[in-house]
Amino acid sequence: MKLLEQSKLVESVEPREGNIVTLRENVEDYSELATELIKAGYKLNLFKEDEINLETAFMALTKGITA
């Protein structure tokens, strides 16, 4: 967990069903994070972006402001 928290790419880490990592703003290529973990001896079972549903995307886009 400390390795993730210390990464320059990571904003925060939430321990839930595995670790949920929030990247810093404007990070588009997070493949370096997987490389850091593997070099440190961790095995990855899953490494993917969280899928977002339409409602969540809309609220993020409009910042919750509706007509």
C-alpha atoms as an extended CHARMM CRD file, in Angstrom:
* protein
*
        67  EXT
         1         1  MET       CA              0.0000000000        0.0000000000        0.0000000000  PROA      1               0.0000000000
         2         2  LYS       CA              2.8220000000        2.4340000000        0.8130000000  PROA      2               0.0000000000
         3         3  LEU       CA              4.3010000000        1.9600000000       -2.6440000000  PROA      3               0.0000000000
         4         4  LEU       CA              1.0290000000        3.1230000000       -4.1960000000  PROA      4               0.0000000000
         5         5  GLU       CA              0.7090000000        6.0710000000       -1.8160000000  PROA      5               0.0000000000
         6         6  GLN       CA              4.2650000000        7.1960000000       -2.6220000000  PROA      6               0.0000000000
         7         7  SER       CA              3.8630000000        7.0440000000       -6.3940000000  PROA      7               0.0000000000
         8         8  LYS       CA              3.9740000000       10.3900000000       -8.2120000000  PROA      8               0.0000000000
         9         9  LEU       CA              0.9630000000        9.2270000000      -10.2570000000  PROA      9               0.0000000000
        10        10  VAL       CA             -1.3400000000        8.5170000000       -7.3040000000  PROA      10              0.0000000000
        11        11  GLU       CA             -3.6250000000       11.0020000000       -5.5500000000  PROA      11              0.0000000000
        12        12  SER       CA             -5.1420000000        8.5600000000       -3.0280000000  PROA      12              0.0000000000
        13        13  VAL       CA             -5.5900000000        4.8740000000       -2.1860000000  PROA      13              0.0000000000
        14        14  GLU       CA             -8.8070000000        3.3650000000       -0.7730000000  PROA      14              0.0000000000
        15        15  PRO       CA             -8.6120000000       -0.1210000000        0.7070000000  PROA      15              0.0000000000
        16        16  ARG       CA            -11.8020000000       -1.7880000000       -0.6020000000  PROA      16              0.0000000000
        17        17  GLU       CA            -12.1020000000       -5.1970000000       -2.2620000000  PROA      17              0.0000000000
        18        18  GLY       CA             -8.4930000000       -4.8570000000       -3.3410000000  PROA      18              0.0000000000
        19        19  ASN       CA             -7.0910000000       -1.3710000000       -3.6290000000  PROA      19              0.0000000000
        20        20  ILE       CA             -8.8670000000        1.4350000000       -5.3990000000  PROA      20              0.0000000000
        21        21  VAL       CA             -6.3640000000        4.0260000000       -6.5870000000  PROA      21              0.0000000000
        22        22  THR       CA             -7.2520000000        7.5550000000       -7.6520000000  PROA      22              0.0000000000
        23        23  LEU       CA             -4.6980000000        9.0770000000      -10.0080000000  PROA      23              0.0000000000
        24        24  ARG       CA             -3.5510000000       12.6540000000       -9.9590000000  PROA      24              0.0000000000
        25        25  GLU       CA             -5.2930000000       15.0340000000      -12.3330000000  PROA      25              0.0000000000
        26        26  ASN       CA             -4.0970000000       14.9050000000      -15.9620000000  PROA      26              0.0000000000
        27        27  VAL       CA             -2.5410000000       11.4140000000      -15.6500000000  PROA      27              0.0000000000
        28        28  GLU       CA             -3.5700000000        9.5690000000      -18.7930000000  PROA      28              0.0000000000
        29        29  ASP       CA             -0.8710000000        6.8720000000      -19.0320000000  PROA      29              0.0000000000
        30        30  TYR       CA             -0.8390000000        4.8630000000      -15.8290000000  PROA      30              0.0000000000
        31        31  SER       CA              1.1470000000        1.8960000000      -17.1890000000  PROA      31              0.0000000000
        32        32  GLU       CA              4.1820000000        3.0880000000      -15.1890000000  PROA      32              0.0000000000
        33        33  LEU       CA              2.2420000000        2.2770000000      -12.0180000000  PROA      33              0.0000000000
        34        34  ALA       CA              1.9020000000       -1.3860000000      -13.0210000000  PROA      34              0.0000000000
        35        35  THR       CA              5.6240000000       -1.4730000000      -13.8050000000  PROA      35              0.0000000000
        36        36  GLU       CA              6.4740000000       -0.0390000000      -10.3620000000  PROA      36              0.0000000000
        37        37  LEU       CA              4.3380000000       -2.6790000000       -8.6500000000  PROA      37              0.0000000000
        38        38  ILE       CA              5.8100000000       -5.5750000000      -10.6260000000  PROA      38              0.0000000000
        39        39  LYS       CA              9.4000000000       -4.3760000000      -10.0450000000  PROA      39              0.0000000000
        40        40  ALA       CA              8.6250000000       -4.2750000000       -6.3080000000  PROA      40              0.0000000000
        41        41  GLY       CA              7.6140000000       -7.9490000000       -6.4620000000  PROA      41              0.0000000000
        42        42  TYR       CA              3.8280000000       -7.6450000000       -6.5120000000  PROA      42              0.0000000000
        43        43  LYS       CA              1.7020000000       -9.8450000000       -8.7430000000  PROA      43              0.0000000000
        44        44  LEU       CA             -1.2440000000       -8.1650000000      -10.4070000000  PROA      44              0.0000000000
        45        45  ASN       CA             -4.5660000000       -9.9920000000      -10.6120000000  PROA      45              0.0000000000
        46        46  LEU       CA             -6.3830000000       -7.0680000000      -12.2070000000  PROA      46              0.0000000000
        47        47  PHE       CA             -5.2740000000       -3.6540000000      -13.4240000000  PROA      47              0.0000000000
        48        48  LYS       CA             -7.9350000000       -1.5740000000      -15.1630000000  PROA      48              0.0000000000
        49        49  GLU       CA             -9.7850000000        1.6890000000      -15.1920000000  PROA      49              0.0000000000
        50        50  ASP       CA            -12.9950000000        1.8100000000      -13.2060000000  PROA      50              0.0000000000
        51        51  GLU       CA            -15.9770000000        1.7580000000      -15.5110000000  PROA      51              0.0000000000
        52        52  ILE       CA            -18.2460000000        4.7370000000      -15.1320000000  PROA      52              0.0000000000
        53        53  ASN       CA            -21.9810000000        4.6830000000      -15.7560000000  PROA      53              0.0000000000
        54        54  LEU       CA            -23.8510000000        7.3220000000      -17.7400000000  PROA      54              0.0000000000
        55        55  GLU       CA            -25.4040000000        8.9950000000      -14.6830000000  PROA      55              0.0000000000
        56        56  THR       CA            -22.0430000000        9.3620000000      -12.9270000000  PROA      56              0.0000000000
        57        57  ALA       CA            -20.4510000000       10.7430000000      -16.1040000000  PROA      57              0.0000000000
        58        58  PHE       CA            -23.2610000000       13.2700000000      -16.5270000000  PROA      58              0.0000000000
        59        59  MET       CA            -23.0270000000       14.4310000000      -12.9040000000  PROA      59              0.0000000000
        60        60  ALA       CA            -19.2530000000       14.8110000000      -13.1880000000  PROA      60              0.0000000000
        61        61  LEU       CA            -19.5930000000       16.7340000000      -16.4310000000  PROA      61              0.0000000000
        62        62  THR       CA            -22.2720000000       19.1010000000      -15.1220000000  PROA      62              0.0000000000
        63        63  LYS       CA            -20.8300000000       19.1170000000      -11.5750000000  PROA      63              0.0000000000
        64        64  GLY       CA            -24.2800000000       18.1080000000      -10.3540000000  PROA      64              0.0000000000
        65        65  ILE       CA            -25.9700000000       21.2410000000      -11.7210000000  PROA      65              0.0000000000
        66        66  THR       CA            -29.2160000000       20.5370000000      -13.5290000000  PROA      66              0.0000000000
        67        67  ALA       CA            -31.7050000000       22.8570000000      -15.2130000000  PROA      67              0.0000000000
